[in-house]
Structure formats: C-alpha cells, structure tokens
Amino acid sequence: MTTHPAKHNLYVYRGATFSEQITWKDESGTPIDLTSFTARMHMRETVESSTPFLTLTTENGGITLGGAAGTINILATAAATSAITATGGVYDLEIVAADTVTVTRLLEGIVIISPEVTR
C-alpha cells in the first residue's frame, strides 16, 4: 500500500526555536505505533540542491518519535535556525521502518524562512 505524503508548509523563524508535532494515524484514526522506527528530514533550497540547509533525524535529536502514541516531534534549536542562510526551500519527512528498507514519505512541502531582526 502506498501512502501519499501530506502537503504541509513550514515556517522557520531564523534565530528562534523551531518546533512541530504531528501524529501519524491510519485510515480509522488510530495512531501508528512508531516503536523501532527512525525518521529523517532534509530542508534544501531546491529539490536539486546537493546540500541541505537543515537536517533533522532521530539520530541527531532533531526528531523524537512517540512510540505507540504515533507522535513525531520535530525540533531545531535557535542556534540551528540562526545558521540558516537560505530564504526558503523545500523539505520532506521520511519514516523508516525497523527493517531499514521500508521508507514512507509522510510529509512534504515548502519552507518559508523569516529573517531575524533582533540579533
């Protein structure tokens, strides 16, 4: 079964903590158990850009999965967003099953970067 990724635009305020929480649910509204899963997200200026301007993963602490609750917490520190020089871009969020072969693109969209005035 193929899951079509949800479209969701992200707003990142340079110099401020970025935080989003989503819950992955099945067709009946039951949360999907994310125990033993990992997740990864890249933000790039364009799809073709070779280097992401922000990488968040379960391994680097940028994404925390909530097990049976199906929650996905995405976090970038104020220091990480301060380092972004891009003015915008694209992203996607992938969930990787324990078998490390099954990958689901859960979200995708554009990223709007708001410049920091107070610095």
MODELLER restraints for C-alpha pairs under 7 A, 6 or more apart:
rsr = mdl.restraints
at = mdl.atoms
rsr.add(forms.Gaussian(group=physical.xy_distance, feature=features.Distance(at['CA:5:A'], at['CA:105:A']), mean=5.59, stdev=0.5))
rsr.add(forms.Gaussian(group=physical.xy_distance, feature=features.Distance(at['CA:5:A'], at['CA:106:A']), mean=4.60, stdev=0.5))
rsr.add(forms.Gaussian(group=physical.xy_distance, feature=features.Distance(at['CA:5:A'], at['CA:107:A']), mean=4.85, stdev=0.5))
rsr.add(forms.Gaussian(group=physical.xy_distance, feature=features.Distance(at['CA:5:A'], at['CA:108:A']), mean=6.36, stdev=0.5))
rsr.add(forms.Gaussian(group=physical.xy_distance, feature=features.Distance(at['CA:6:A'], at['CA:106:A']), mean=6.23, stdev=0.5))
rsr.add(forms.Gaussian(group=physical.xy_distance, feature=features.Distance(at['CA:6:A'], at['CA:107:A']), mean=4.80, stdev=0.5))
rsr.add(forms.Gaussian(group=physical.xy_distance, feature=features.Distance(at['CA:6:A'], at['CA:108:A']), mean=6.37, stdev=0.5))
rsr.add(forms.Gaussian(group=physical.xy_distance, feature=features.Distance(at['CA:7:A'], at['CA:107:A']), mean=5.92, stdev=0.5))
rsr.add(forms.Gaussian(group=physical.xy_distance, feature=features.Distance(at['CA:7:A'], at['CA:108:A']), mean=5.26, stdev=0.5))
rsr.add(forms.Gaussian(group=physical.xy_distance, feature=features.Distance(at['CA:7:A'], at['CA:109:A']), mean=5.41, stdev=0.5))
rsr.add(forms.Gaussian(group=physical.xy_distance, feature=features.Distance(at['CA:8:A'], at['CA:107:A']), mean=6.63, stdev=0.5))
rsr.add(forms.Gaussian(group=physical.xy_distance, feature=features.Distance(at['CA:8:A'], at['CA:108:A']), mean=6.16, stdev=0.5))
rsr.add(forms.Gaussian(group=physical.xy_distance, feature=features.Distance(at['CA:8:A'], at['CA:109:A']), mean=5.25, stdev=0.5))
rsr.add(forms.Gaussian(group=physical.xy_distance, feature=features.Distance(at['CA:9:A'], at['CA:109:A']), mean=5.01, stdev=0.5))
rsr.add(forms.Gaussian(group=physical.xy_distance, feature=features.Distance(at['CA:9:A'], at['CA:110:A']), mean=4.98, stdev=0.5))
rsr.add(forms.Gaussian(group=physical.xy_distance, feature=features.Distance(at['CA:9:A'], at['CA:111:A']), mean=5.91, stdev=0.5))
rsr.add(forms.Gaussian(group=physical.xy_distance, feature=features.Distance(at['CA:10:A'], at['CA:110:A']), mean=6.36, stdev=0.5))
rsr.add(forms.Gaussian(group=physical.xy_distance, feature=features.Distance(at['CA:10:A'], at['CA:111:A']), mean=4.78, stdev=0.5))
rsr.add(forms.Gaussian(group=physical.xy_distance, feature=features.Distance(at['CA:10:A'], at['CA:112:A']), mean=6.21, stdev=0.5))
rsr.add(forms.Gaussian(group=physical.xy_distance, feature=features.Distance(at['CA:11:A'], at['CA:111:A']), mean=5.86, stdev=0.5))
rsr.add(forms.Gaussian(group=physical.xy_distance, feature=features.Distance(at['CA:11:A'], at['CA:112:A']), mean=4.88, stdev=0.5))
rsr.add(forms.Gaussian(group=physical.xy_distance, feature=features.Distance(at['CA:11:A'], at['CA:113:A']), mean=6.07, stdev=0.5))
rsr.add(forms.Gaussian(group=physical.xy_distance, feature=features.Distance(at['CA:12:A'], at['CA:18:A']), mean=6.14, stdev=0.5))
rsr.add(forms.Gaussian(group=physical.xy_distance, feature=features.Distance(at['CA:12:A'], at['CA:112:A']), mean=6.15, stdev=0.5))
rsr.add(forms.Gaussian(group=physical.xy_distance, feature=features.Distance(at['CA:12:A'], at['CA:113:A']), mean=4.90, stdev=0.5))
rsr.add(forms.Gaussian(group=physical.xy_distance, feature=features.Distance(at['CA:12:A'], at['CA:114:A']), mean=6.19, stdev=0.5))
rsr.add(forms.Gaussian(group=physical.xy_distance, feature=features.Distance(at['CA:13:A'], at['CA:113:A']), mean=5.89, stdev=0.5))
rsr.add(forms.Gaussian(group=physical.xy_distance, feature=features.Distance(at['CA:13:A'], at['CA:114:A']), mean=4.77, stdev=0.5))
rsr.add(forms.Gaussian(group=physical.xy_distance, feature=features.Distance(at['CA:13:A'], at['CA:115:A']), mean=6.50, stdev=0.5))
rsr.add(forms.Gaussian(group=physical.xy_distance, feature=features.Distance(at['CA:13:A'], at['CA:116:A']), mean=6.88, stdev=0.5))
rsr.add(forms.Gaussian(group=physical.xy_distance, feature=features.Distance(at['CA:14:A'], at['CA:81:A']), mean=4.88, stdev=0.5))
rsr.add(forms.Gaussian(group=physical.xy_distance, feature=features.Distance(at['CA:14:A'], at['CA:82:A']), mean=5.03, stdev=0.5))
rsr.add(forms.Gaussian(group=physical.xy_distance, feature=features.Distance(at['CA:14:A'], at['CA:84:A']), mean=6.93, stdev=0.5))
rsr.add(forms.Gaussian(group=physical.xy_distance, feature=features.Distance(at['CA:14:A'], at['CA:113:A']), mean=6.61, stdev=0.5))
rsr.add(forms.Gaussian(group=physical.xy_distance, feature=features.Distance(at['CA:14:A'], at['CA:114:A']), mean=5.92, stdev=0.5))
rsr.add(forms.Gaussian(group=physical.xy_distance, feature=features.Distance(at['CA:14:A'], at['CA:115:A']), mean=5.41, stdev=0.5))
rsr.add(forms.Gaussian(group=physical.xy_distance, feature=features.Distance(at['CA:14:A'], at['CA:116:A']), mean=5.22, stdev=0.5))
rsr.add(forms.Gaussian(group=physical.xy_distance, feature=features.Distance(at['CA:15:A'], at['CA:78:A']), mean=4.81, stdev=0.5))
rsr.add(forms.Gaussian(group=physical.xy_distance, feature=features.Distance(at['CA:15:A'], at['CA:79:A']), mean=6.40, stdev=0.5))
rsr.add(forms.Gaussian(group=physical.xy_distance, feature=features.Distance(at['CA:15:A'], at['CA:81:A']), mean=5.27, stdev=0.5))
rsr.add(forms.Gaussian(group=physical.xy_distance, feature=features.Distance(at['CA:15:A'], at['CA:82:A']), mean=4.18, stdev=0.5))
rsr.add(forms.Gaussian(group=physical.xy_distance, feature=features.Distance(at['CA:15:A'], at['CA:116:A']), mean=6.06, stdev=0.5))
rsr.add(forms.Gaussian(group=physical.xy_distance, feature=features.Distance(at['CA:16:A'], at['CA:78:A']), mean=4.36, stdev=0.5))
rsr.add(forms.Gaussian(group=physical.xy_distance, feature=features.Distance(at['CA:16:A'], at['CA:81:A']), mean=6.49, stdev=0.5))
rsr.add(forms.Gaussian(group=physical.xy_distance, feature=features.Distance(at['CA:17:A'], at['CA:76:A']), mean=5.84, stdev=0.5))
rsr.add(forms.Gaussian(group=physical.xy_distance, feature=features.Distance(at['CA:17:A'], at['CA:77:A']), mean=4.75, stdev=0.5))
rsr.add(forms.Gaussian(group=physical.xy_distance, feature=features.Distance(at['CA:17:A'], at['CA:78:A']), mean=4.29, stdev=0.5))
rsr.add(forms.Gaussian(group=physical.xy_distance, feature=features.Distance(at['CA:18:A'], at['CA:75:A']), mean=5.57, stdev=0.5))
rsr.add(forms.Gaussian(group=physical.xy_distance, feature=features.Distance(at['CA:18:A'], at['CA:76:A']), mean=4.99, stdev=0.5))
rsr.add(forms.Gaussian(group=physical.xy_distance, feature=features.Distance(at['CA:18:A'], at['CA:77:A']), mean=6.48, stdev=0.5))
rsr.add(forms.Gaussian(group=physical.xy_distance, feature=features.Distance(at['CA:19:A'], at['CA:74:A']), mean=5.55, stdev=0.5))
rsr.add(forms.Gaussian(group=physical.xy_distance, feature=features.Distance(at['CA:19:A'], at['CA:75:A']), mean=4.62, stdev=0.5))
rsr.add(forms.Gaussian(group=physical.xy_distance, feature=features.Distance(at['CA:19:A'], at['CA:76:A']), mean=6.62, stdev=0.5))
rsr.add(forms.Gaussian(group=physical.xy_distance, feature=features.Distance(at['CA:20:A'], at['CA:73:A']), mean=5.96, stdev=0.5))
rsr.add(forms.Gaussian(group=physical.xy_distance, feature=features.Distance(at['CA:20:A'], at['CA:74:A']), mean=5.14, stdev=0.5))
rsr.add(forms.Gaussian(group=physical.xy_distance, feature=features.Distance(at['CA:20:A'], at['CA:75:A']), mean=6.77, stdev=0.5))
rsr.add(forms.Gaussian(group=physical.xy_distance, feature=features.Distance(at['CA:21:A'], at['CA:71:A']), mean=6.85, stdev=0.5))
rsr.add(forms.Gaussian(group=physical.xy_distance, feature=features.Distance(at['CA:21:A'], at['CA:72:A']), mean=5.60, stdev=0.5))
rsr.add(forms.Gaussian(group=physical.xy_distance, feature=features.Distance(at['CA:21:A'], at['CA:73:A']), mean=4.52, stdev=0.5))
rsr.add(forms.Gaussian(group=physical.xy_distance, feature=features.Distance(at['CA:21:A'], at['CA:74:A']), mean=6.16, stdev=0.5))
rsr.add(forms.Gaussian(group=physical.xy_distance, feature=features.Distance(at['CA:22:A'], at['CA:71:A']), mean=5.69, stdev=0.5))
rsr.add(forms.Gaussian(group=physical.xy_distance, feature=features.Distance(at['CA:22:A'], at['CA:72:A']), mean=5.27, stdev=0.5))
rsr.add(forms.Gaussian(group=physical.xy_distance, feature=features.Distance(at['CA:22:A'], at['CA:73:A']), mean=6.70, stdev=0.5))
rsr.add(forms.Gaussian(group=physical.xy_distance, feature=features.Distance(at['CA:23:A'], at['CA:31:A']), mean=6.78, stdev=0.5))
rsr.add(forms.Gaussian(group=physical.xy_distance, feature=features.Distance(at['CA:23:A'], at['CA:70:A']), mean=5.22, stdev=0.5))
rsr.add(forms.Gaussian(group=physical.xy_distance, feature=features.Distance(at['CA:23:A'], at['CA:71:A']), mean=4.27, stdev=0.5))
rsr.add(forms.Gaussian(group=physical.xy_distance, feature=features.Distance(at['CA:23:A'], at['CA:72:A']), mean=6.01, stdev=0.5))
rsr.add(forms.Gaussian(group=physical.xy_distance, feature=features.Distance(at['CA:24:A'], at['CA:31:A']), mean=5.71, stdev=0.5))
rsr.add(forms.Gaussian(group=physical.xy_distance, feature=features.Distance(at['CA:24:A'], at['CA:32:A']), mean=5.75, stdev=0.5))
rsr.add(forms.Gaussian(group=physical.xy_distance, feature=features.Distance(at['CA:24:A'], at['CA:70:A']), mean=5.28, stdev=0.5))
rsr.add(forms.Gaussian(group=physical.xy_distance, feature=features.Distance(at['CA:24:A'], at['CA:71:A']), mean=6.44, stdev=0.5))
rsr.add(forms.Gaussian(group=physical.xy_distance, feature=features.Distance(at['CA:25:A'], at['CA:31:A']), mean=4.07, stdev=0.5))
rsr.add(forms.Gaussian(group=physical.xy_distance, feature=features.Distance(at['CA:25:A'], at['CA:32:A']), mean=5.25, stdev=0.5))
rsr.add(forms.Gaussian(group=physical.xy_distance, feature=features.Distance(at['CA:25:A'], at['CA:70:A']), mean=6.89, stdev=0.5))
rsr.add(forms.Gaussian(group=physical.xy_distance, feature=features.Distance(at['CA:26:A'], at['CA:32:A']), mean=6.32, stdev=0.5))
rsr.add(forms.Gaussian(group=physical.xy_distance, feature=features.Distance(at['CA:31:A'], at['CA:68:A']), mean=6.99, stdev=0.5))
rsr.add(forms.Gaussian(group=physical.xy_distance, feature=features.Distance(at['CA:31:A'], at['CA:69:A']), mean=5.85, stdev=0.5))
rsr.add(forms.Gaussian(group=physical.xy_distance, feature=features.Distance(at['CA:31:A'], at['CA:70:A']), mean=4.82, stdev=0.5))
rsr.add(forms.Gaussian(group=physical.xy_distance, feature=features.Distance(at['CA:32:A'], at['CA:68:A']), mean=6.62, stdev=0.5))
rsr.add(forms.Gaussian(group=physical.xy_distance, feature=features.Distance(at['CA:32:A'], at['CA:70:A']), mean=4.93, stdev=0.5))
rsr.add(forms.Gaussian(group=physical.xy_distance, feature=features.Distance(at['CA:33:A'], at['CA:67:A']), mean=5.36, stdev=0.5))
rsr.add(forms.Gaussian(group=physical.xy_distance, feature=features.Distance(at['CA:33:A'], at['CA:68:A']), mean=4.02, stdev=0.5))
rsr.add(forms.Gaussian(group=physical.xy_distance, feature=features.Distance(at['CA:33:A'], at['CA:69:A']), mean=6.42, stdev=0.5))
rsr.add(forms.Gaussian(group=physical.xy_distance, feature=features.Distance(at['CA:33:A'], at['CA:70:A']), mean=5.28, stdev=0.5))
rsr.add(forms.Gaussian(group=physical.xy_distance, feature=features.Distance(at['CA:34:A'], at['CA:65:A']), mean=6.45, stdev=0.5))
rsr.add(forms.Gaussian(group=physical.xy_distance, feature=features.Distance(at['CA:34:A'], at['CA:66:A']), mean=6.65, stdev=0.5))
rsr.add(forms.Gaussian(group=physical.xy_distance, feature=features.Distance(at['CA:34:A'], at['CA:67:A']), mean=4.46, stdev=0.5))
rsr.add(forms.Gaussian(group=physical.xy_distance, feature=features.Distance(at['CA:34:A'], at['CA:68:A']), mean=6.00, stdev=0.5))
rsr.add(forms.Gaussian(group=physical.xy_distance, feature=features.Distance(at['CA:34:A'], at['CA:70:A']), mean=5.67, stdev=0.5))
rsr.add(forms.Gaussian(group=physical.xy_distance, feature=features.Distance(at['CA:35:A'], at['CA:67:A']), mean=4.34, stdev=0.5))
rsr.add(forms.Gaussian(group=physical.xy_distance, feature=features.Distance(at['CA:35:A'], at['CA:68:A']), mean=6.48, stdev=0.5))
rsr.add(forms.Gaussian(group=physical.xy_distance, feature=features.Distance(at['CA:36:A'], at['CA:97:A']), mean=6.99, stdev=0.5))
rsr.add(forms.Gaussian(group=physical.xy_distance, feature=features.Distance(at['CA:36:A'], at['CA:98:A']), mean=5.32, stdev=0.5))
rsr.add(forms.Gaussian(group=physical.xy_distance, feature=features.Distance(at['CA:37:A'], at['CA:95:A']), mean=6.81, stdev=0.5))
rsr.add(forms.Gaussian(group=physical.xy_distance, feature=features.Distance(at['CA:37:A'], at['CA:96:A']), mean=5.57, stdev=0.5))
rsr.add(forms.Gaussian(group=physical.xy_distance, feature=features.Distance(at['CA:37:A'], at['CA:97:A']), mean=4.75, stdev=0.5))
rsr.add(forms.Gaussian(group=physical.xy_distance, feature=features.Distance(at['CA:37:A'], at['CA:98:A']), mean=5.26, stdev=0.5))
rsr.add(forms.Gaussian(group=physical.xy_distance, feature=features.Distance(at['CA:38:A'], at['CA:58:A']), mean=5.78, stdev=0.5))
rsr.add(forms.Gaussian(group=physical.xy_distance, feature=features.Distance(at['CA:38:A'], at['CA:95:A']), mean=5.92, stdev=0.5))
rsr.add(forms.Gaussian(group=physical.xy_distance, feature=features.Distance(at['CA:38:A'], at['CA:96:A']), mean=5.13, stdev=0.5))
rsr.add(forms.Gaussian(group=physical.xy_distance, feature=features.Distance(at['CA:38:A'], at['CA:97:A']), mean=6.72, stdev=0.5))
rsr.add(forms.Gaussian(group=physical.xy_distance, feature=features.Distance(at['CA:39:A'], at['CA:57:A']), mean=5.57, stdev=0.5))
rsr.add(forms.Gaussian(group=physical.xy_distance, feature=features.Distance(at['CA:39:A'], at['CA:58:A']), mean=5.54, stdev=0.5))
rsr.add(forms.Gaussian(group=physical.xy_distance, feature=features.Distance(at['CA:39:A'], at['CA:63:A']), mean=6.74, stdev=0.5))
rsr.add(forms.Gaussian(group=physical.xy_distance, feature=features.Distance(at['CA:39:A'], at['CA:94:A']), mean=5.60, stdev=0.5))
rsr.add(forms.Gaussian(group=physical.xy_distance, feature=features.Distance(at['CA:39:A'], at['CA:95:A']), mean=4.45, stdev=0.5))
rsr.add(forms.Gaussian(group=physical.xy_distance, feature=features.Distance(at['CA:39:A'], at['CA:96:A']), mean=5.78, stdev=0.5))
rsr.add(forms.Gaussian(group=physical.xy_distance, feature=features.Distance(at['CA:40:A'], at['CA:56:A']), mean=5.85, stdev=0.5))
rsr.add(forms.Gaussian(group=physical.xy_distance, feature=features.Distance(at['CA:40:A'], at['CA:57:A']), mean=4.26, stdev=0.5))
rsr.add(forms.Gaussian(group=physical.xy_distance, feature=features.Distance(at['CA:40:A'], at['CA:58:A']), mean=6.67, stdev=0.5))
rsr.add(forms.Gaussian(group=physical.xy_distance, feature=features.Distance(at['CA:40:A'], at['CA:93:A']), mean=5.86, stdev=0.5))
rsr.add(forms.Gaussian(group=physical.xy_distance, feature=features.Distance(at['CA:40:A'], at['CA:94:A']), mean=5.37, stdev=0.5))
rsr.add(forms.Gaussian(group=physical.xy_distance, feature=features.Distance(at['CA:40:A'], at['CA:95:A']), mean=6.68, stdev=0.5))
rsr.add(forms.Gaussian(group=physical.xy_distance, feature=features.Distance(at['CA:41:A'], at['CA:55:A']), mean=5.84, stdev=0.5))
rsr.add(forms.Gaussian(group=physical.xy_distance, feature=features.Distance(at['CA:41:A'], at['CA:56:A']), mean=5.14, stdev=0.5))
rsr.add(forms.Gaussian(group=physical.xy_distance, feature=features.Distance(at['CA:41:A'], at['CA:57:A']), mean=6.19, stdev=0.5))
rsr.add(forms.Gaussian(group=physical.xy_distance, feature=features.Distance(at['CA:41:A'], at['CA:91:A']), mean=6.88, stdev=0.5))
rsr.add(forms.Gaussian(group=physical.xy_distance, feature=features.Distance(at['CA:41:A'], at['CA:92:A']), mean=5.70, stdev=0.5))
rsr.add(forms.Gaussian(group=physical.xy_distance, feature=features.Distance(at['CA:41:A'], at['CA:93:A']), mean=4.52, stdev=0.5))
rsr.add(forms.Gaussian(group=physical.xy_distance, feature=features.Distance(at['CA:41:A'], at['CA:94:A']), mean=6.35, stdev=0.5))
rsr.add(forms.Gaussian(group=physical.xy_distance, feature=features.Distance(at['CA:42:A'], at['CA:52:A']), mean=5.82, stdev=0.5))
rsr.add(forms.Gaussian(group=physical.xy_distance, feature=features.Distance(at['CA:42:A'], at['CA:54:A']), mean=5.95, stdev=0.5))
rsr.add(forms.Gaussian(group=physical.xy_distance, feature=features.Distance(at['CA:42:A'], at['CA:55:A']), mean=4.72, stdev=0.5))
rsr.add(forms.Gaussian(group=physical.xy_distance, feature=features.Distance(at['CA:42:A'], at['CA:56:A']), mean=6.53, stdev=0.5))
rsr.add(forms.Gaussian(group=physical.xy_distance, feature=features.Distance(at['CA:42:A'], at['CA:91:A']), mean=5.54, stdev=0.5))
rsr.add(forms.Gaussian(group=physical.xy_distance, feature=features.Distance(at['CA:42:A'], at['CA:92:A']), mean=6.23, stdev=0.5))
rsr.add(forms.Gaussian(group=physical.xy_distance, feature=features.Distance(at['CA:43:A'], at['CA:52:A']), mean=5.33, stdev=0.5))
rsr.add(forms.Gaussian(group=physical.xy_distance, feature=features.Distance(at['CA:43:A'], at['CA:53:A']), mean=5.80, stdev=0.5))
rsr.add(forms.Gaussian(group=physical.xy_distance, feature=features.Distance(at['CA:43:A'], at['CA:54:A']), mean=5.18, stdev=0.5))
rsr.add(forms.Gaussian(group=physical.xy_distance, feature=features.Distance(at['CA:43:A'], at['CA:55:A']), mean=6.49, stdev=0.5))
rsr.add(forms.Gaussian(group=physical.xy_distance, feature=features.Distance(at['CA:43:A'], at['CA:89:A']), mean=6.62, stdev=0.5))
rsr.add(forms.Gaussian(group=physical.xy_distance, feature=features.Distance(at['CA:43:A'], at['CA:90:A']), mean=5.65, stdev=0.5))
rsr.add(forms.Gaussian(group=physical.xy_distance, feature=features.Distance(at['CA:43:A'], at['CA:91:A']), mean=4.42, stdev=0.5))
rsr.add(forms.Gaussian(group=physical.xy_distance, feature=features.Distance(at['CA:44:A'], at['CA:51:A']), mean=6.75, stdev=0.5))
rsr.add(forms.Gaussian(group=physical.xy_distance, feature=features.Distance(at['CA:44:A'], at['CA:52:A']), mean=4.43, stdev=0.5))
rsr.add(forms.Gaussian(group=physical.xy_distance, feature=features.Distance(at['CA:44:A'], at['CA:53:A']), mean=5.52, stdev=0.5))
rsr.add(forms.Gaussian(group=physical.xy_distance, feature=features.Distance(at['CA:44:A'], at['CA:89:A']), mean=5.38, stdev=0.5))
rsr.add(forms.Gaussian(group=physical.xy_distance, feature=features.Distance(at['CA:44:A'], at['CA:90:A']), mean=5.52, stdev=0.5))
rsr.add(forms.Gaussian(group=physical.xy_distance, feature=features.Distance(at['CA:44:A'], at['CA:91:A']), mean=6.38, stdev=0.5))
rsr.add(forms.Gaussian(group=physical.xy_distance, feature=features.Distance(at['CA:45:A'], at['CA:86:A']), mean=6.53, stdev=0.5))
rsr.add(forms.Gaussian(group=physical.xy_distance, feature=features.Distance(at['CA:45:A'], at['CA:88:A']), mean=6.07, stdev=0.5))
rsr.add(forms.Gaussian(group=physical.xy_distance, feature=features.Distance(at['CA:45:A'], at['CA:89:A']), mean=3.95, stdev=0.5))
rsr.add(forms.Gaussian(group=physical.xy_distance, feature=features.Distance(at['CA:45:A'], at['CA:90:A']), mean=6.19, stdev=0.5))
rsr.add(forms.Gaussian(group=physical.xy_distance, feature=features.Distance(at['CA:46:A'], at['CA:89:A']), mean=5.65, stdev=0.5))
rsr.add(forms.Gaussian(group=physical.xy_distance, feature=features.Distance(at['CA:46:A'], at['CA:90:A']), mean=6.05, stdev=0.5))
rsr.add(forms.Gaussian(group=physical.xy_distance, feature=features.Distance(at['CA:47:A'], at['CA:90:A']), mean=6.64, stdev=0.5))
rsr.add(forms.Gaussian(group=physical.xy_distance, feature=features.Distance(at['CA:53:A'], at['CA:84:A']), mean=6.23, stdev=0.5))
rsr.add(forms.Gaussian(group=physical.xy_distance, feature=features.Distance(at['CA:56:A'], at['CA:62:A']), mean=4.46, stdev=0.5))
rsr.add(forms.Gaussian(group=physical.xy_distance, feature=features.Distance(at['CA:56:A'], at['CA:63:A']), mean=6.13, stdev=0.5))
rsr.add(forms.Gaussian(group=physical.xy_distance, feature=features.Distance(at['CA:57:A'], at['CA:63:A']), mean=5.12, stdev=0.5))
rsr.add(forms.Gaussian(group=physical.xy_distance, feature=features.Distance(at['CA:58:A'], at['CA:64:A']), mean=5.76, stdev=0.5))
rsr.add(forms.Gaussian(group=physical.xy_distance, feature=features.Distance(at['CA:62:A'], at['CA:74:A']), mean=5.78, stdev=0.5))
rsr.add(forms.Gaussian(group=physical.xy_distance, feature=features.Distance(at['CA:62:A'], at['CA:75:A']), mean=4.97, stdev=0.5))
rsr.add(forms.Gaussian(group=physical.xy_distance, feature=features.Distance(at['CA:62:A'], at['CA:76:A']), mean=6.00, stdev=0.5))
rsr.add(forms.Gaussian(group=physical.xy_distance, feature=features.Distance(at['CA:63:A'], at['CA:72:A']), mean=6.77, stdev=0.5))
rsr.add(forms.Gaussian(group=physical.xy_distance, feature=features.Distance(at['CA:63:A'], at['CA:73:A']), mean=5.49, stdev=0.5))
rsr.add(forms.Gaussian(group=physical.xy_distance, feature=features.Distance(at['CA:63:A'], at['CA:74:A']), mean=4.61, stdev=0.5))
rsr.add(forms.Gaussian(group=physical.xy_distance, feature=features.Distance(at['CA:63:A'], at['CA:75:A']), mean=6.26, stdev=0.5))
rsr.add(forms.Gaussian(group=physical.xy_distance, feature=features.Distance(at['CA:64:A'], at['CA:72:A']), mean=5.87, stdev=0.5))
rsr.add(forms.Gaussian(group=physical.xy_distance, feature=features.Distance(at['CA:64:A'], at['CA:73:A']), mean=5.05, stdev=0.5))
rsr.add(forms.Gaussian(group=physical.xy_distance, feature=features.Distance(at['CA:64:A'], at['CA:74:A']), mean=6.65, stdev=0.5))
rsr.add(forms.Gaussian(group=physical.xy_distance, feature=features.Distance(at['CA:65:A'], at['CA:71:A']), mean=5.78, stdev=0.5))
rsr.add(forms.Gaussian(group=physical.xy_distance, feature=features.Distance(at['CA:65:A'], at['CA:72:A']), mean=4.76, stdev=0.5))
rsr.add(forms.Gaussian(group=physical.xy_distance, feature=features.Distance(at['CA:65:A'], at['CA:73:A']), mean=6.38, stdev=0.5))
rsr.add(forms.Gaussian(group=physical.xy_distance, feature=features.Distance(at['CA:66:A'], at['CA:72:A']), mean=6.20, stdev=0.5))
rsr.add(forms.Gaussian(group=physical.xy_distance, feature=features.Distance(at['CA:87:A'], at['CA:112:A']), mean=6.93, stdev=0.5))
rsr.add(forms.Gaussian(group=physical.xy_distance, feature=features.Distance(at['CA:87:A'], at['CA:113:A']), mean=5.17, stdev=0.5))
rsr.add(forms.Gaussian(group=physical.xy_distance, feature=features.Distance(at['CA:88:A'], at['CA:111:A']), mean=5.34, stdev=0.5))
rsr.add(forms.Gaussian(group=physical.xy_distance, feature=features.Distance(at['CA:88:A'], at['CA:112:A']), mean=4.72, stdev=0.5))
rsr.add(forms.Gaussian(group=physical.xy_distance, feature=features.Distance(at['CA:88:A'], at['CA:113:A']), mean=5.08, stdev=0.5))
rsr.add(forms.Gaussian(group=physical.xy_distance, feature=features.Distance(at['CA:89:A'], at['CA:110:A']), mean=5.67, stdev=0.5))
rsr.add(forms.Gaussian(group=physical.xy_distance, feature=features.Distance(at['CA:89:A'], at['CA:111:A']), mean=4.97, stdev=0.5))
rsr.add(forms.Gaussian(group=physical.xy_distance, feature=features.Distance(at['CA:89:A'], at['CA:112:A']), mean=6.78, stdev=0.5))
rsr.add(forms.Gaussian(group=physical.xy_distance, feature=features.Distance(at['CA:90:A'], at['CA:109:A']), mean=5.74, stdev=0.5))
rsr.add(forms.Gaussian(group=physical.xy_distance, feature=features.Distance(at['CA:90:A'], at['CA:110:A']), mean=4.21, stdev=0.5))
rsr.add(forms.Gaussian(group=physical.xy_distance, feature=features.Distance(at['CA:90:A'], at['CA:111:A']), mean=5.32, stdev=0.5))
rsr.add(forms.Gaussian(group=physical.xy_distance, feature=features.Distance(at['CA:91:A'], at['CA:108:A']), mean=5.61, stdev=0.5))
rsr.add(forms.Gaussian(group=physical.xy_distance, feature=features.Distance(at['CA:91:A'], at['CA:109:A']), mean=5.70, stdev=0.5))
rsr.add(forms.Gaussian(group=physical.xy_distance, feature=features.Distance(at['CA:91:A'], at['CA:110:A']), mean=6.13, stdev=0.5))
rsr.add(forms.Gaussian(group=physical.xy_distance, feature=features.Distance(at['CA:91:A'], at['CA:111:A']), mean=6.72, stdev=0.5))
rsr.add(forms.Gaussian(group=physical.xy_distance, feature=features.Distance(at['CA:92:A'], at['CA:105:A']), mean=6.96, stdev=0.5))
rsr.add(forms.Gaussian(group=physical.xy_distance, feature=features.Distance(at['CA:92:A'], at['CA:107:A']), mean=5.49, stdev=0.5))
rsr.add(forms.Gaussian(group=physical.xy_distance, feature=features.Distance(at['CA:92:A'], at['CA:108:A']), mean=4.11, stdev=0.5))
rsr.add(forms.Gaussian(group=physical.xy_distance, feature=features.Distance(at['CA:92:A'], at['CA:109:A']), mean=6.60, stdev=0.5))
rsr.add(forms.Gaussian(group=physical.xy_distance, feature=features.Distance(at['CA:93:A'], at['CA:105:A']), mean=5.84, stdev=0.5))
rsr.add(forms.Gaussian(group=physical.xy_distance, feature=features.Distance(at['CA:93:A'], at['CA:106:A']), mean=5.71, stdev=0.5))
rsr.add(forms.Gaussian(group=physical.xy_distance, feature=features.Distance(at['CA:93:A'], at['CA:107:A']), mean=5.12, stdev=0.5))
rsr.add(forms.Gaussian(group=physical.xy_distance, feature=features.Distance(at['CA:93:A'], at['CA:108:A']), mean=6.35, stdev=0.5))
rsr.add(forms.Gaussian(group=physical.xy_distance, feature=features.Distance(at['CA:94:A'], at['CA:103:A']), mean=6.47, stdev=0.5))
rsr.add(forms.Gaussian(group=physical.xy_distance, feature=features.Distance(at['CA:94:A'], at['CA:104:A']), mean=5.47, stdev=0.5))
rsr.add(forms.Gaussian(group=physical.xy_distance, feature=features.Distance(at['CA:94:A'], at['CA:105:A']), mean=4.35, stdev=0.5))
rsr.add(forms.Gaussian(group=physical.xy_distance, feature=features.Distance(at['CA:94:A'], at['CA:106:A']), mean=5.74, stdev=0.5))
rsr.add(forms.Gaussian(group=physical.xy_distance, feature=features.Distance(at['CA:95:A'], at['CA:103:A']), mean=5.70, stdev=0.5))
rsr.add(forms.Gaussian(group=physical.xy_distance, feature=features.Distance(at['CA:95:A'], at['CA:104:A']), mean=5.18, stdev=0.5))
rsr.add(forms.Gaussian(group=physical.xy_distance, feature=features.Distance(at['CA:95:A'], at['CA:105:A']), mean=6.40, stdev=0.5))
rsr.add(forms.Gaussian(group=physical.xy_distance, feature=features.Distance(at['CA:95:A'], at['CA:106:A']), mean=6.83, stdev=0.5))
rsr.add(forms.Gaussian(group=physical.xy_distance, feature=features.Distance(at['CA:96:A'], at['CA:102:A']), mean=5.96, stdev=0.5))
rsr.add(forms.Gaussian(group=physical.xy_distance, feature=features.Distance(at['CA:96:A'], at['CA:103:A']), mean=4.57, stdev=0.5))
rsr.add(forms.Gaussian(group=physical.xy_distance, feature=features.Distance(at['CA:96:A'], at['CA:104:A']), mean=6.52, stdev=0.5))
rsr.add(forms.Gaussian(group=physical.xy_distance, feature=features.Distance(at['CA:97:A'], at['CA:103:A']), mean=6.37, stdev=0.5))
